[in-house]
């Protein structure tokens, strides 16, 4: 008796249909987000197509251009159907900065980033001389909506190349504070949008609401500024201002860029114009206003200076930069602009002095609105250089000065101020050396402490190992405690380059001889100490935080693991605010590394930091005990071990899979009557799960092999052999599964109950398709929302990295589908009411065990990571807990599926259903019969 299709089939088919429609709609939305980040022609064409179907595209005709813009640029008609995406010096997509917009734009977000984008899609010439018709869009990246949502405007208007004015009108979409969707209308005006520009050119404009002030779509006026990128003319001629920079020729040796390829200039300059710490003269501490080109920030002297490049010319070796004074030490993740504390400059590299000399101007007439802002007062000068020699008293890889050409009696005069980089970022630059200057102190304090005999049978980190860099916990007898880090600056006379083992850089670093036992080393030690000031019953209520920066040099013994150094720390407010701050160089640092052990992930480091001054000296401080719970093993050995370990896991899993599939083939050979009852959907999933890695993971292994052959050639043969073995076993597992699939399909086609089995398989496929489509939709939804959040916060990652993230998300989802390989068999047993023992115990239990292995391993690693995260900030305990909880869930889920198969094969396919449903099914069968 064959079962008749029920209404459940139609319901499932409708569900699949609606899921497909919803999935397609979400995919289109996702594609629009992704392609908005791309600049190629195909993505722009896609954007144009998507724009044509925008919900508010019809409403732009509601705003008449002549009512608001005729006095700025008269309206005209196009003389050709041909159009471009750029006009004048505008390349079709530009970014700028804004203030205002309260009512739609969130002022809290504006304090994080105040950037916007302006994009043109259709630009065509009109019959009027020098007038162009422009169609484009504005995007402000954060409105009031609880879910990050941009304020988007579609505009049309005209630009005059003679006046440099642009005027556009249109409507858009945004959310109110209450979360209601709005369609505001606005007029957008820009000035100084000419064919060319120089350092004093500043594009300013406004976006004004066309709604009444009491209307729901009204927003306060928005002021914008933009910096032209194309057709920029460098006007600063260093030869005309030579006398103003003559004081910068101090005779010190600097790194020369004239020996490097010209294409390297911009990457080197822009890569190191990041963050600098300011050093004022001591007069600034008295509250004088002669230390800055503007008033103080909230009454305090800014501590940091940052640069952001607007434009750089490789051939001319010129650069255009924004220079911002800040109180915060971190480089902002999102673009922002605050003209009251920002300068603009144009620099030229001087090959004779090996310095960058910059002509600096100010932003003037800045108030609550930027509509009248302009650039002027170009009396500020700045120099920038890269010292060729570092030492314990000079560890900044980049430094410079900023001053004014005005006299002390002129308005706007300020004292010369020095700025230095916050660390060494010039690793890999030819010619950069370190000079040791504390030989006598090191000889007296350290050499007598170094053991002359080697610890037999034990090994320690090498001089160029990544293990020499470590984090630490510190504690003093004064009840002070804190944390810190020790970063090597130089090994020998060369800068510390641990990652050269992973990079193809010039030189023979990989072939250098084994370093000597005793090596000169230099370190940068940063410590944050906390002193409790209110303790009751052992509970800390508040504390005073103190930062200590120490530069040290000394000796490392690679055969005993002992590191001994003498150090210097700067004294004064916040360590380095004042240029002439005194220095305390009576510091001794001792560290001892524990010996390395085979297959060891890490080890212990103990040590101390103490003052060598007498107890009566005011600069004497209590000794600090140093403790580090873990350091990483040698990067090459650790990574090769990790690669080999991953290969071992894959090899073990596929070997076990071959065994269990082979046992299933042996089982069906002895019991051929069970073949038709095996789910084809399950076998297809397993077969595809072993076929896809042959195309994907094989390429990964190939890239790993090439990478490690470059790093450690003597291990290349072993890695290649492992790769071949793994691939062969993967192919065998795939062929065995393919054979089982072929036998099952052949037996199904000859079975007398093939129609009922086909119906049950169709039902299984429909339910599985619904579940998998819903899961894919959810995965894409989560990925899309993450992307929307990044866009809303102006985190512009590349499209390629976004594709890679999506690939990883769906790869994980595919792994989850493979974990649930027994689900189709369970459904088939239910729909066909099968009583056959279609799967051997060795197959479904063994395969479940194979799928459990990676989750058990990940669970073990995640639990260890939670422990390590207590002393390593880079590991998030919350993320580890979530990952561990997910592994536990899958672990029990797989066991549950295997248990269901066991019960179904022992009783029948309906045994897992509630008794009432089984009774209803029995009544239904009696009725049909």
Buried (B, 14 or more C-beta within 10 A) or exposed (E): EEBEEEEEEEEBBEBBEEBEEBBEEBBEBBBBBBBBBBEEEEBBEBBEEBBEEBEBEEBBEEBEBEEBBEEBBBBBEBEEEEBEBEBBBBBBBBBBBBBBBBBBBBBEBBEBBBBBBBBBBBBBBBEBEEBBBBBBBBBBBBBBBEEBBBBBBBBBBBBBBEBBBBBBBBBBBBBBEEEEEBBBBBBBBBBBBBBEBBBBBBBBBBBBBBBEEEBEBBBBBBBBBBBBBBEBEBEBEBEEBEEBBEEBEEEBEBBBBEEBEEEEBBEBBBEBBBBBBBBBBEEBBEEEEEBBBBEBBEEEBBBBBBBBBBBBBEEEBBBBBBBBBBEEEEEBEBBBBBBEBBBBBBBBBBEEBBBBBBBBBBBEEBEEBBBEBBBEBBBBBBBBBBBBBBBBEBBBBBBBBBBBEBEEEEEEBBBBBBBBBBBBBBBBBEBBBBBBEBEEBBEEBBEEEBEEEEEEEEEBBBBBBBBBBBBBBBBBEEEBBBBBBBBBBBBBEBBBBBEBBBEEEEEEEBEEEEBEBBBBBBBBBBBBBBBBEEEEEEEEEEBEEEEBBBBBBBBBBBBBBBBBBBBBBBEBEEBBBBBEBEEBBBBBBBBBBBBBEEEEEBBEBBBBBBBEBEEEEEEBBEBBBBEBBBBBBBBBBBBBBEBBEBBEBBBBBBBBBBBBBBBBBEBBEEEEEBBBBBBBBBBBBBBBBBBBBBEEBEEEBEEBBEBBBBBBEEBBEEBBEBBEBBBEBBBBBBBBBBBBBEBBBEBBEEBEBBEBBBBBBBBBBBBBBBBBBBBBBEBBBEBBEBBBEBBBBBEBEEBEEBEEBBEEBBEEBBBBBBBBBBBBBBBBBBBBBBBBBBBBBBBBBBBBBBBBEBBEEBBEEBBEBBBBBEBEEEBEBEEBBEBBEBBBEBBEBBEEBBEBBBBBBEEBBBBBBEEEEBEEEEEEEEEEE
